[in-house]
């Protein structure tokens, strides 16, 4: 049992006596519910500043829409430029977004529970892959500037990418070979959609700016707008589907040639819109900011590091870098120098061509997959280099120090990459929801709709079944963690007192402690440690 390690010193503690009163299953469920409650409460109560940036179109309180089929007096009317958008699809409404976050937290929290992890992963994969395909199709939609889904998906795709990438870290121990392939394809599709949609955000903004409409209101507060006067073709919206008024700009003057007192509000709004469009074309376009390209470069570096971590664990990459710098090279200095120059040139072209053309080309999404190629080239060059697979007999002290420093630097950077993704996931989740609350995009679904709350029932039933399974199979939890991860369970005598009965914390402590011991051993004699593992690996391949 998880609490067998408790000695008399622990039992004398008041805190530990309280701790013993709570079973591990109840404690796990309680912690998870507290995390979910805190997350939902934060997203619900997050402060927002409802302003719309760009072109000085501020958010205002929405007015009652009406066709205005009655006689009006021109002197009593007020008119504004307006922006209209299709409502956010029910799949991306707030309650569905929060459900995705909750399922992701459940999947990571109960990742050692194989059955629940597979179910959660199935939901996440199905949901995010469908959203990715939808987002990629929206990049070709003529109505890209009028669809709120594109604006929402551009933010959500990065959150989905974080979740998918985190799954790649656990996939080798949780899923079989077909499952790992599915996780890899899922990560690739979502990451490609995130990069592609980000590179096409300029097309959305240009379409949004060009879609100028007019709203006219009389003195009684009855209004009419031209949102659906010219909808245009769309891949995902029928001609009969209505666009909703999103925001208004500053008031505009009604042209003097519109003076009929018998015209209705909609006719007046239509006449103003056509005259403004004919006389004052809005030629503004979206300019990519320096902060946008910086964000793209940062995401590129993180994706490359994470991809390489997935292919090669940090300790293996550390050994390969050290071996590569301390091996024999019998092909001559010229061949080695040319190979190194060629490698550097290829990496520079592959790494910088996409961010640069992102700034200056309109079809930047065509080269979006290039962002992952440098990490694959790293993998190829780390495993291949002109020379023999034998160490130098007497490497110079300078070479040893250089190899040691470079290998350790990459090991630290790759290790930070593992910690980077959970932080980015939370950061993207919080900032994304704050942005959605600030924009106040119209949504099709409400929490009372059956299609919105029914998935929550499914997740709740899965959590209930998993909890009951753990209650009736208490021994499976402690042992399945170690078997699943392929790690030998340490003796209870070495368990730290602060771990208590939390088996997962005990596993992570063992894992980190093992990594630290391996790093110290490597640091004392990197030549011996790295080449010993290399020779052992070659022997295993030959068997």
N, C-alpha and C positions, 0 to 999 in steps of 0.2 A: 504494500500500500504506500501511498505517497507520503504519509505522515509517520512511517516506521522509524525514520531517522531521528525523530525528536527525542532528546535526552532530558534528564531531570532539570538541567539548567534552563532549557527552553520552556519546559512545562511550568516552571515557577514564575514565568513572565505573565503578567496580566494580559498583555497584548496577544501573546501566543494562545492563552486560554480562550480569548474571544475568537481568535483565528480558527481554533479547533472546532468551534461551534458551527462554523460554516463549512459545508462540504465542498470539495474541489469543483464539482459540477455546478453547484449553486453559485460559488464564487466566480467561476468563469462566465456564467450567464449574467450575473449581476454586473460584472465589469463591462461586458459587452453592451448591456442595456444602458448603462451609464454613459458609455462613449457615444452610442447612437442618440440618446436623449440630448446630450450636450451638443452634438453635431446638428441635429434637427432644430434645437432651440437657437443655436447661433445663426443658422441660415435663415430662420424665420424672423429673428429680431435684429438682423444686421442693419446698421444705419445706411441710408442711401441718400445721395444728393441728386435729385432728378433733373439733370441737365443733359442736353444733347450737344456734343462737341461738333464743331465744324459748321461753316456757313451761317452761323448765328441763328440757328433754328432751335429755340428753347422749348422744353416740354411745358405743356400747359394742361389744365384740367380739361378733360374731354367734354364736349358739348353733346347734347342730344341731337342725333342725326335725323333729318327729315327730308323728304323730297320737296317740300315747300310749294305744293301745287295750289297757290292762292295768290290773290293780288297783293302787292306790296308797294311801299313808297320808297323810292331810291334814297331819299334823304335819311331814312331810318336804318339804313343797312351799313354793316361793317364787313370788310373782306380781309382775308389773310392768305398768304401762300401756305400751303399745307403739304405734308408728306404722308403717303399712304403705304401700307404694307399688308401682305397676307399674314394672317394670324399664325402663330407658332403651332405646329402640328401637335396633336395630343401625345405623341410618343416622346416629345421633348419638353413637355410642360414641367413645372417645378416639382410636382409630386413624383413624377417619373424619374427626374434627375436625382432627387434625394434617394429614391429606391435603388438606383444604380450605386450610389455612394455607400448605402447601407450594405448591399450585397457584397461589394468589394471589401468592406471592412470585415464582414462575416467570413468571407473566403480567406482573408489573411489571418484573422484571429483563430479560425478553426481549420487552418490548412493541414494540421496533422490528422484531422478526421477525414479519411479518404472519401467516404460516401458523400458527405456534405460538401466537400471541396469540389468534387466533380459536378454536383448539381449547380453550385454557385458559379463555377467556371462556365458551364453550359449556358446559363442565363446571361452572363457577362459577354461571352463570345457572340451569342445570337444577337443580343441587343446592339453591341457596339459595331459588329460587322455590318448589320443592316444599316445602321446610321452612317458608317463609312461609305458604303455603296451609294446611299442616298446623297451624301455630301459630294462624292466624286461626280455623280450625275448632275448635281446642281451647278457645277463649274461650267457645264455646257448649256445650261438653261438660259434662254433669252430673257427670262424674267428674273435673273439673278439679283438685280437691284431692288426688287419688290418683294422678295421672299424672306421672311424673318427666320426661316429654318437655317438659311446659310449663315446668318450672323450667330445664331446659337450654336450650330455645329462647329463653326470655326474654333470656338472656345472649348467645346466639349471634346473635340478630337484629341487635344493634348492631354486632357484628363484620362481619356480612354487609352492613350499611348502609355501613360505612366502605369496604369493598371496592367496592361498587357505585358509590358516589359518586366514588371515585378513578377508576373507569373512565370516568365522564362527562367527566373532564378530557382523557382521551386519545381518546375515541370520535370526535370530529370528524376526526382525522387518520388513524385506523386503519380505521374502518368507513365503509361507504357510508350513504346516507340511511335505508334500512330497518334497517340495523344500529344506527345512532344512535337510531332510534325504539325499537328493542328494548332498548337500554341504558337509555333514559329510563324506559320502562315497568318494567323490572326494578328500577331504583332506587326508583321510586314504590311498587311493591308491597312491597319489603323494608322501606322506611322506614315505610310505613303499618302493616305487621305489627309492627315493633319498638315503635312508639308505642302501638299498640292492646294488645299483650301486656303492656307495662309498666303501662298504666293498669288492667289487669285482674289484676295480681299480688295485689291484696287478696282477690279471690275465691279464688285458689289457696290463700292462707294460711288463710283462713276455713275452706275445705273440709278442709285438712290438719289444722287444730286440731280440727274437729268429728269427724274420723275416728278415734275412740278405740278401740283394741283392747287385748286382754289377752294376755300371755304367761305361761305357768305352766311351771316346771321342777321336777324332783324332785332328790333328793340325788345321783343318778348323772349328772346333766347332760343327761338327756333332756327335751326341751321340746316344748310345743305352743302354738299361738297361734290367734287368731280372725281372722286377716287376710282369709280368704276366706269368712267366715261370712255377711257381708252386703256383697257387692260393689256392688250397685246397677247402674243402666243406664250404658252408656258408648258413645260413638260409635266408638271405635277398639279396644275390647277386648271379646272375647266373654265370656260368662258362665263358660266353662270355664277362662279364663286366670287363672292364680294371681297374686295380689299377694305380694310378698316383704316379710319383716320388715326394716324400715329402721333403727329405733332404739328404745331402751327408756328409760323414765323411772325415777324412784326406786321402790323396792319399795313395794307396797301390802299391806294386811292382807287376808287371806282372810276373807270374812264367816263368822260363827259358825254360821249356819244351813246352811252347806254342810259336812256332817260325814260323809257316806257314805264309807266306806273302800273301797268297791268301784267308785267312779266312776273313769273314765279321765281323763287330763289334758285332753283336748279338751273333754269335758263340763264339767269344773270351770272351765276358762277361759271357756267360753260362759256359764255361770251367773254368774260374776263380772262379765263384761262387761254382761249385761243388768241386773243389780242396780245396778251403778255408773251406768249410763246412766239408769235410772229414778229413782235417788235423788239423783244429783249431776250434773246437766247441765252440760257445759262451755260456758259462754256467752261465752267470750273471743272477740274479733273483732280483725281486723287494722286497725290505725290507721296511716294514711300519715304518715311522718315528715317533718320539715322538710328533711332531707337528700335525700329522694326528690323533693320538689318542686323543690329547687334543681337537682338533676340534670336534671329534665325541662326546666326553663327554659334551662339551659346547652345541652342538646341542641337545643332549639327555636331558639336564637340561631344555633348552628352550622349547622343545617339551612337556615335562612333565608339566611345569608351564602353558603353553598355553592350553594344554588339560584340566587341572584342572580349569583354568579360564573359559573355555567354559562350563564345567559342573557346576561349582559353581562360581558366580561372587565374586570378592574380598571382598565386604562387608559381604556377606553371609558366606564365608570361615572364615573371621575374627571372626564373631559371633560364629560359630561352634567351632573354636579352643578355644575361651574363655569359652564357655559353657562346653566343654569337660573337661577343667581343673578346673572347679568350681562346678561340679555336685557331687551328692552323689554316693558312691561306696559301695554297701552292699555285694559284693561277696568276700570280704576279701582281705587283702594285697597280699597274695600269688597268688591268681588268677589274680589279676591286674598286678602283676609283671611278671608273666608268659606270659600273653597276650601281655604286652609291649615288652618283650624280643623276643617273637615269631614274632611280627610285625617288629621289627628292623631287625631280621634275614632274614625275607622274603624280605624286602626292599633292604638289602645289596646284597642278591643273585640276585634279579631281576635287580637291577641297575648296578651292576658291572660285571655280568657274560658276558654281551654282549661286552662291551669295552675290557675286558681281552681276551676273545676268539677271538676278532677281531685281536689282535696282533699275536696270536699263531696258530690259526686254519685257514685252507684254505676254509672251508665251513661256514664262519662266517655269510653269508647272511641268513642261515637257522634260526638263532635266532634274526634276525633284529627286528621283531615286538615286542620283549621283552622290547624294549626301552620305549614303551608307557605304559607298565603294571604298573610300580610304581605309576604313577599318578592316575590310576584307583584304586589301593589299597589305596591311600590317600583318595579318595572319599568314599570308603567303611568304612574305619576306622574313618573318620570324622563324619560319620552318625551313627556309631555303637560303643558302648563301654560298658563293663560290668558295670552295675549300674542303678540307677533310673534317670528318666527325671525330677529331682527336684534339685534346687540349694542348696548348703550348707547354713545352717542357719547362721553360723558365720565363714566364711572363714578367714584364717589367713592373715595378711598383706603381708607376704612373698608369699603366694600362689596367692593373687590378683596381686601383682606386676609381678610375673613370668608369669601368664596367660596374663596379659595386654601387657607385653613386647613381648611375643611370637606371640600373635594375631596381634599386630601392625607391627611386623617385617614381617610376612607373607603378610599383607595387602600392605605394601610398596613394597615388592618384586613382588607381583602379579600386582600391579599398574605399576611398571616399565616394566613388561612383555608386557603390552599394547603398551608402547612407543618403545619397543625393536624391534618389527616386522617391522614397516615402515623404521627404520634405517637400519636393516639388509637387507631389500629388496633393498634399494638404494645401500648399500655397496656391496651386492652380484651382483647386476646388473652392477655396474661400474667395479668392479674387474673382473667379468666374461668376459665382453666385452674387457677389456684390455688384458686378457689372450688369448682370441680368436684372437685378432689382433697381439699379440706377436707370437702365434703359426703359423699364416698364413696357416690354413688348407685349402686344395682345396675344392671348393664348386661347386655343380652341376648347381645351378641356378644363374642367373644374374638379376639385377633390371629390365632389358628390357623384360624378359620373362613374358608372360601374367599370368602365374601361380604365379608369385611373386608380381605383383602390383595389380592384381584384388581384393584380400582381402582388400587392402587399400581403394578401391572404395566403397566396402560394408560398411566399418567403416565410411567413409566420408558421405555416404548417411544417415546412422543412426544418425550421429551427426547433420546433416542438418535438418532431420525430427524432432529430439528432440528440436533443437533450435527454429524452427518454432512453435512447440507445446507450448513452454514456452512463446513465444511472443504473441500468441493468447489466452493463458490461464495464465495471469500473477498472478492471485490470488491463483492458485492451488499450486504454489511453497511454499509460506509462510506458508500455513496452513497444507500442506501435510507432512511437516517435523515433526511437533508436533504430528499429528495424527498417523503417521507411527511409531514414536518412543514411543508412549504412554505416552507423557509428557504434562502436562498442560502448555500452552503458558503463559509466564509471561506478566505483564502489560508493556506498552511502557514507563511508567515513570521510571522504573528501568533499562532501557536499557543503558549501558555505551556509552559515546559519541564516543569512538574509534571504536565501532562496525559498525557505519553508517547504511547502509541499507542491510548489508550482513546477511541474515536470518540464514544461517548455523552457522556463528560465534556466533550469538545471542543464538542459541540452545546449542552450545558447552559451551558457557559461563554459561548458566543456568545449564547445566549438571554438570560442574565442581564445580560451586558454591554450588549446592545441595549436591554433594559428600563431599565438605569441611564442610558444616554445619552439615551433618550427622556424620562426623569424630569427630568434636568438641564436639557434643552431646555425642557421645560414649565415648570419652576420659574423660569427666567430671564424668560420672557415667556408666562405662562399664557393671557393674552387672545389673543395671536396664535396660539399652538399649538392651543388648544382650538377656536377659531372657524374656523381654517383647515381642520382636519379635518372640522368640521361642514359647512362649505360644500362641501368635496370630496365628502363623503358624499351631500349633497343632489344634487349634479351627477350622481353615479353612479346615483342612483335615478331621475333624470329621463331618463337615456339609454335 
